[in-house]
Amino acid sequence: MKNMTPPELEETFAAIGRALNEVPAAERVTFLAKLALLLANELGSPQRVRELVASAQQDLEAPEDER
C-alpha cells in the first residue's frame, strides 16, 4: 500500500476539516466514527486497524478549556 505524500496528507486533513465544519456539532462524533469504519473497511486488515487506533490514541492533549 502506498503512503500519501505530505501534500496529499495536508489536502486530506483539510478535506476532513471542511466536512466536519459542514456536519452539525451534535453529529460530528457519529460522522468521524462512520468515516473511520469506511476507511477501516477499505484498509481490509482488522489487525492493522487496531494498531492504528492505538497509534492515534497516543499524545492526545485536551484543549486548555477542557483540562
C-alpha positions, 0 to 999 in steps of 0.5 A, spaced: 500 500 500 502 506 498 503 512 503 500 519 501 505 524 500 505 530 505 501 534 500 496 529 499 496 528 507 495 536 508 489 536 502 486 530 506 486 533 513 483 539 510 478 535 506 476 532 513 476 539 516 471 542 511 466 536 512 466 536 519 465 544 519 459 542 514 456 536 519 452 539 525 456 539 532 451 534 535 453 529 529 460 530 528 462 524 533 457 519 529 460 522 522 468 521 524 466 514 527 462 512 520 468 515 516 473 511 520 469 504 519 469 506 511 476 507 511 477 501 516 473 497 511 477 499 505 484 498 509 481 490 509 486 488 515 482 488 522 489 487 525 492 493 522 486 497 524 487 496 531 494 498 531 492 504 528 487 506 533 492 505 538 497 509 534 492 515 534 490 514 541 497 516 543 499 524 545 492 526 545 492 533 549 485 536 551 484 543 549 486 548 555 478 549 556 477 542 557 483 540 562 
